[in-house]
Structures are given as structure tokens and as C-alpha cells.
Amino acid sequence: MDTAELPAARPAAPARRAAALHRAMRELGLVVALFLIYKAARVAGADRGPTAVGNGEWIWRTERLFHLPDEAAFQRPLLSHELLVHLANGYYAYVHFPATAICLIWLYVRHPVRYLWTRRMLAGLTAAALALHFLVPLAPPRLTALTGMVDTGSRYGPAVYGPPDTDALSNQYAAMPSLHVGWALAVAVALIAVTGGRLRWLWLAHPLVTLLVVVTTGNHYWLDGIVAAVLLAVVCLVLPRPAPPTGPPHPPTRCPAGWPRQRVRAPQAPSGHPPGRADACDLVRTPSPAVRSRRVRGRQRPRTR
């Protein structure tokens, strides 16, 4: 036998597992490195408080000119229900990063092509947001006295940020755009793309709830979420679309044991369509000699009126 005709030996199971683990650790390291770069860049631009507060007042007045809803009007009903305040603060503190991480892990395991596209989408959105953080330092509504909004995190808890003057771990003057809203919308877009049915649109509940949470807790203006959505749309337009999944070729169909092997004829296709493909187990029913002779005699018999 010619050894060239033999199929290539598949790698052993331990080697495949080691390669998969290496790829997963490499992706994890890349995501962690991008996150650390993002945090370092945010902290580097955290010393422009007066400018940020002035920009916050300008954003507040601009929203009123465009007749956007008053953020304080949305917060006041929330303040009368302490449980809802705790839930909103908890959603802001504990859902943002875990939801994004879980989505990326699930896409990496189940939809690798879509995972790469989602990772690039998040990286592009975050890079654009960092550029805006440097160009337009913006104090959130809770740090802008003109808005009259309450810092629900520091008053009711759980609190994500400390006093802005002593907080060395985050830049609280980087409200524009809202990456809470941008990342939540990116997660919804990725999950809608890989799920089917009408219920897939329920993934949009995550960014909608996130938008309400960041506004009612005093952490963002409406325009912060709108700008995040616009940036995400631009990033999606710039990124090349992921290739559609191409499954492996269908293996040849094996007939069950004892199945009669007869001549196979491809099914007739309608006019203008490509010819059909015959399956290996399709049977062509050929009449027996006795049936054929009876049909011939029937055609030759004269018709009586």
C-alpha cells in the first residue's frame, strides 16, 4: 500500500488540550493587558477637575436645549425606594465587567470567529473612548452641582468610587462616553448575532437597563450613552465583517447493513434550478419483468368504445 494515501495522524488528546489551553491563556493575557492599559490611561488624565465640571454644566444645558429628559427627574422616584437604589448601585458595580467577561468566554468556546470580531469591536470602542476622555474631560452629574443629583453610591452603597480628590484607582472625570453603556451594547450585538429566534432581541434589555442605571445613579448623562452608541456603530462599520461559519463537508452517507445496493439516479430538478444530488442510499424503483410485460400488453390492447 502506498503510504502517501494514508490519512495524517491526528495529534494526541493531551497535545490538543495543551494547545487549546495555550490559546486560551494567550487570549486571557491579551484581554488583561488591554484592560490594564485602559485603566492606566484613564488614571493618567484624572487631574482636570475644574475643566471637567465646566464641561458637565455645558452638557447639562445642551441636553435641555435638545429637550432630552431631565436626569434628576428620573432619579427622584428612585430615591424614595431604598431597595431600588441598592439594586441600581449593585447593577452598576457588579454587572458591567462580569457580564462582558462571561460573554467573551462563551463566544471563545462556542463561536471563535465571532469572539475575535467582538474582541476587536470592544478594543476599538475602548480606544475611541479613551481619546474622548483626554479631549473632553467630563464630570458626571453626581459631581456637577448644577444638576442637583445625588451620589447614590456614596450615600446608599455599594460605592464604586471614593472621593474624587483622593481616588488614585480611577478617573471620575471621564464620563463621556459611557463605557458601561457601550460595552453592554456590544455584548448585546454579539449575542444577537449568534442566537436565533425572536427572543434574541431580549439581549437589548442589558444595554437599556444599563443606561437607566447609569443615569439614575448620577454617573452619566443621556448624551454619554448616546455618544457611546454612535462610536460603537462607527467601529462596527470600520471592522471587516466576520466570515460566515463554514462547516466541514458532509461525509458520504453509508447505507445500513443489508440495504440493497441499486443504481442511483439524481432527482429531477425544476426548470432553471441546479440538478439535484443523489444520495447513496436513494433507491430507484425499477419494475420487475412481469410488471413491464403487463404494461406493454396494456398499451398494445385496442381501446373499445
C-alpha positions as CSV (number, residue, x, y, z in Angstrom):
1,M,0.0,0.0,0.0
2,D,1.2,3.5,-0.8
3,T,1.9,5.3,2.5
4,A,1.0,8.6,0.8
5,E,-2.6,7.6,0.7
6,L,-2.8,7.1,4.4
7,P,-4.6,9.9,6.3
8,A,-2.4,12.1,8.5
9,A,-2.3,11.0,12.1
10,R,-4.3,13.3,14.4
11,P,-2.5,14.8,17.3
12,A,-2.9,13.1,20.6
13,A,-5.6,14.3,23.0
14,P,-3.1,15.7,25.6
15,A,-1.4,17.7,22.9
16,R,-4.7,19.1,21.6
17,R,-5.7,20.0,25.2
18,A,-2.3,21.7,25.8
19,A,-2.6,23.7,22.5
20,A,-6.2,24.8,23.4
21,L,-5.1,25.8,26.9
22,H,-2.2,27.8,25.4
23,R,-4.5,29.7,23.1
24,A,-6.9,30.4,26.0
25,M,-4.2,31.7,28.2
26,R,-2.8,33.9,25.4
27,E,-6.3,35.4,24.8
28,L,-6.7,36.0,28.6
29,G,-3.3,37.7,28.8
30,L,-4.2,39.9,25.8
31,V,-7.5,41.0,27.4
32,V,-5.9,41.6,30.8
33,A,-3.2,43.7,29.1
34,L,-5.7,45.8,27.2
35,F,-7.7,46.4,30.4
36,L,-4.6,47.5,32.3
37,I,-3.7,49.9,29.5
38,Y,-7.2,51.3,29.6
39,K,-7.1,51.8,33.4
40,A,-3.6,53.4,33.3
41,A,-4.7,55.8,30.5
42,R,-7.8,56.8,32.5
43,V,-5.9,57.5,35.6
44,A,-3.3,59.5,33.7
45,G,-5.9,62.1,32.8
46,A,-7.6,62.4,36.2
47,D,-6.3,65.8,37.3
48,R,-8.6,68.2,35.3
49,G,-11.4,68.7,37.8
50,P,-12.4,72.3,37.1
51,T,-12.4,71.8,33.4
52,A,-14.5,68.6,33.8
53,V,-17.1,70.3,35.9
54,G,-17.4,73.2,33.4
55,N,-17.9,70.6,30.6
56,G,-20.5,68.9,32.8
57,E,-22.5,72.1,33.1
58,W,-22.3,72.7,29.4
59,I,-23.6,69.1,28.7
60,W,-26.4,69.7,31.1
61,R,-27.5,72.9,29.3
62,T,-27.1,71.3,25.9
63,E,-29.4,68.5,26.8
64,R,-32.1,70.9,27.9
65,L,-31.8,72.7,24.6
66,F,-32.4,69.4,22.8
67,H,-35.3,68.7,25.2
68,L,-33.7,65.5,26.5
69,P,-35.3,64.1,29.7
70,D,-34.1,65.6,32.9
71,E,-31.7,63.1,34.7
72,A,-32.7,64.4,38.1
73,A,-36.4,63.8,37.3
74,F,-35.6,60.1,36.7
75,Q,-33.5,59.9,39.9
76,R,-36.1,61.4,42.3
77,P,-38.6,58.5,42.2
78,L,-35.7,56.1,42.7
79,L,-34.6,57.8,45.9
80,S,-37.9,57.1,47.6
81,H,-37.3,53.3,47.4
82,E,-34.1,52.4,49.1
83,L,-34.2,48.8,47.9
84,L,-34.3,50.0,44.3
85,V,-31.3,52.3,44.9
86,H,-29.3,49.4,46.3
87,L,-30.2,47.3,43.3
88,A,-29.2,50.1,40.8
89,N,-25.9,50.6,42.6
90,G,-25.3,46.9,42.7
91,Y,-26.0,46.6,39.0
92,Y,-23.6,49.4,38.2
93,A,-20.9,47.9,40.4
94,Y,-21.2,44.2,39.8
95,V,-22.7,43.5,36.3
96,H,-20.6,45.6,34.0
97,F,-17.3,43.7,33.9
98,P,-18.6,40.1,34.8
99,A,-21.2,40.3,32.0
100,T,-18.6,41.3,29.4
101,A,-16.2,38.6,30.6
102,I,-18.8,35.9,30.6
103,C,-19.8,36.9,27.1
104,L,-16.3,36.8,25.8
105,I,-15.6,33.4,27.4
106,W,-18.7,31.9,26.0
107,L,-18.0,33.3,22.5
108,Y,-14.4,32.0,22.7
109,V,-15.6,28.5,23.4
110,R,-18.7,28.3,21.2
111,H,-18.2,30.9,18.4
112,P,-14.4,31.6,17.9
113,V,-14.9,33.7,14.8
114,R,-17.5,35.9,16.4
115,Y,-15.3,36.1,19.5
116,L,-12.4,37.6,17.5
117,W,-14.8,40.2,16.0
118,T,-16.3,41.1,19.4
119,R,-12.9,41.5,21.0
120,R,-11.8,43.8,18.2
121,M,-15.1,45.7,18.5
122,L,-14.6,46.2,22.2
123,A,-10.9,47.2,21.7
124,G,-11.9,49.8,19.1
125,L,-14.7,51.2,21.1
126,T,-12.4,51.5,24.2
127,A,-9.6,53.2,22.2
128,A,-12.1,55.7,20.8
129,A,-13.5,56.3,24.3
130,L,-10.0,56.9,25.8
131,A,-9.3,59.5,23.1
132,L,-12.5,61.4,24.1
133,H,-11.6,61.1,27.8
134,F,-8.5,63.0,27.0
135,L,-10.1,65.5,24.7
136,V,-13.3,66.2,26.7
137,P,-12.8,65.6,30.5
138,L,-16.3,65.5,31.8
139,A,-17.6,65.3,35.4
140,P,-20.6,63.0,35.9
141,P,-23.9,64.5,37.1
142,R,-23.2,63.5,40.7
143,L,-20.1,65.7,40.7
144,T,-21.8,68.7,38.9
145,A,-23.6,70.9,41.4
146,L,-25.8,72.4,38.7
147,T,-27.6,69.1,38.2
148,G,-28.8,68.8,41.8
149,M,-28.3,65.0,41.6
150,V,-27.4,62.7,44.5
151,D,-24.4,60.4,44.5
152,T,-26.3,57.3,45.3
153,G,-23.2,55.1,45.6
154,S,-21.6,57.1,48.4
155,R,-24.9,57.8,50.2
156,Y,-26.6,54.4,50.0
157,G,-23.9,51.9,48.8
158,P,-22.4,49.9,47.4
159,A,-19.9,52.5,46.3
160,V,-17.6,52.0,43.4
161,Y,-15.6,55.3,43.7
162,G,-14.1,57.2,46.6
163,P,-13.7,60.9,46.9
164,P,-12.5,62.2,43.5
165,D,-9.6,64.1,45.1
166,T,-8.1,61.0,46.8
167,D,-9.2,58.3,44.3
168,A,-6.0,57.0,42.7
169,L,-7.5,54.0,41.0
170,S,-10.0,55.5,38.6
171,N,-10.6,58.7,36.7
172,Q,-14.0,60.0,37.7
173,Y,-13.8,62.8,35.2
174,A,-14.2,60.5,32.2
175,A,-18.0,60.3,31.8
176,M,-18.0,60.9,28.1
177,P,-18.7,58.4,26.6
178,S,-20.2,55.8,28.9
179,L,-18.3,52.6,28.5
180,H,-20.9,50.9,30.7
181,V,-23.5,51.5,28.0
182,G,-21.0,50.9,25.1
183,W,-19.8,47.6,26.4
184,A,-23.3,46.4,27.3
185,L,-24.5,47.3,23.8
186,A,-21.5,45.5,22.3
187,V,-22.4,42.4,24.3
188,A,-26.0,42.6,23.1
189,V,-24.9,42.9,19.5
190,A,-22.6,39.9,19.7
191,L,-25.2,37.7,21.4
192,I,-27.9,38.7,19.0
193,A,-25.6,37.7,16.1
194,V,-25.1,34.2,17.4
195,T,-28.5,33.4,18.6
196,G,-31.7,32.8,16.7
197,G,-35.4,33.3,17.0
198,R,-37.4,36.4,18.1
199,L,-36.2,36.1,21.7
200,R,-32.7,37.0,20.7
201,W,-33.8,40.7,20.7
202,L,-34.2,40.4,24.5
203,W,-30.4,40.8,24.8
204,L,-31.1,44.5,24.2
205,A,-32.5,44.6,27.7
206,H,-29.0,44.6,29.1
207,P,-27.9,47.9,27.5
208,L,-31.3,49.5,28.2
209,V,-31.2,48.6,31.9
210,T,-27.6,49.8,32.0
211,L,-28.5,53.1,30.5
212,L,-31.2,53.7,33.1
213,V,-28.9,52.6,35.9
214,V,-26.0,54.9,35.0
215,V,-28.4,57.8,34.7
216,T,-30.4,57.3,37.8
217,T,-27.3,56.7,39.9
218,G,-25.9,60.0,38.8
219,N,-22.9,58.5,37.0
220,H,-23.7,59.6,33.4
221,Y,-25.7,61.9,31.3
222,W,-28.0,60.7,28.5
223,L,-25.5,62.1,26.0
224,D,-22.8,59.8,27.4
225,G,-24.8,56.8,26.4
226,I,-25.8,58.2,23.0
227,V,-22.2,59.0,22.1
228,A,-21.2,55.5,23.2
229,A,-23.8,54.0,20.8
230,V,-22.6,56.2,17.9
231,L,-18.9,55.3,18.5
232,L,-19.9,51.6,18.6
233,A,-21.8,51.9,15.3
234,V,-18.7,53.6,13.7
235,V,-16.4,50.8,14.9
236,C,-18.8,48.1,13.6
237,L,-18.8,49.8,10.2
238,V,-15.0,50.0,10.1
239,L,-14.3,46.5,11.2
240,P,-14.5,43.8,8.5
241,R,-17.5,41.5,8.9
242,P,-16.7,38.1,10.3
243,A,-16.8,35.3,7.7
244,P,-19.9,33.1,7.9
245,P,-19.2,29.7,9.5
246,T,-18.4,27.0,7.0
247,G,-19.0,23.6,8.3
248,P,-17.0,20.5,7.3
249,P,-18.1,18.8,4.1
250,H,-20.8,16.2,4.5
251,P,-19.3,12.7,4.8
252,P,-20.6,10.1,2.3
253,T,-23.7,8.5,3.5
254,R,-23.4,4.9,4.5
255,C,-26.3,2.6,3.8
256,P,-27.5,0.5,6.7
257,A,-26.4,-3.1,6.8
258,G,-28.3,-5.2,4.4
259,W,-29.6,-2.2,2.4
260,P,-29.8,-3.2,-1.3
261,R,-27.3,-1.5,-3.5
262,Q,-29.0,-0.4,-6.7
263,R,-28.4,2.2,-9.3
264,V,-28.9,5.7,-8.0
265,R,-30.5,8.4,-10.1
266,A,-30.4,12.1,-9.2
267,P,-33.8,13.6,-8.6
268,Q,-35.2,15.8,-11.3
269,A,-34.9,19.5,-10.6
270,P,-37.4,22.1,-11.7
271,S,-36.6,24.2,-14.7
272,G,-34.0,26.9,-14.0
273,H,-32.6,25.2,-10.9
274,P,-29.4,23.2,-10.5
275,P,-29.7,19.5,-10.7
276,G,-30.4,17.6,-7.5
277,R,-27.8,15.4,-5.9
278,A,-28.4,11.7,-5.5
279,D,-27.9,10.2,-2.1
280,A,-26.0,7.0,-1.8
281,C,-29.0,5.2,-0.2
282,D,-31.6,6.5,-2.6
283,L,-33.3,3.7,-4.5
284,V,-34.6,3.8,-8.0
285,R,-37.6,1.7,-8.1
286,T,-37.4,-0.4,-11.3
287,P,-40.4,-2.6,-12.2
288,S,-39.9,-6.3,-12.4
289,P,-40.1,-8.1,-15.9
290,A,-43.6,-9.3,-15.3
291,V,-44.8,-5.8,-14.4
292,R,-43.2,-4.4,-17.6
293,S,-44.8,-7.0,-19.8
294,R,-48.2,-6.3,-18.4
295,R,-47.7,-2.6,-19.1
296,V,-46.7,-3.3,-22.6
297,R,-49.7,-5.5,-23.3
298,G,-52.0,-2.9,-21.8
299,R,-50.6,-0.2,-24.2
300,Q,-50.9,-2.6,-27.2
301,R,-54.5,-3.6,-26.4
302,P,-57.0,-1.8,-28.7
303,R,-59.4,0.5,-27.0
304,T,-63.1,-0.3,-27.2
305,R,-65.7,2.4,-27.4
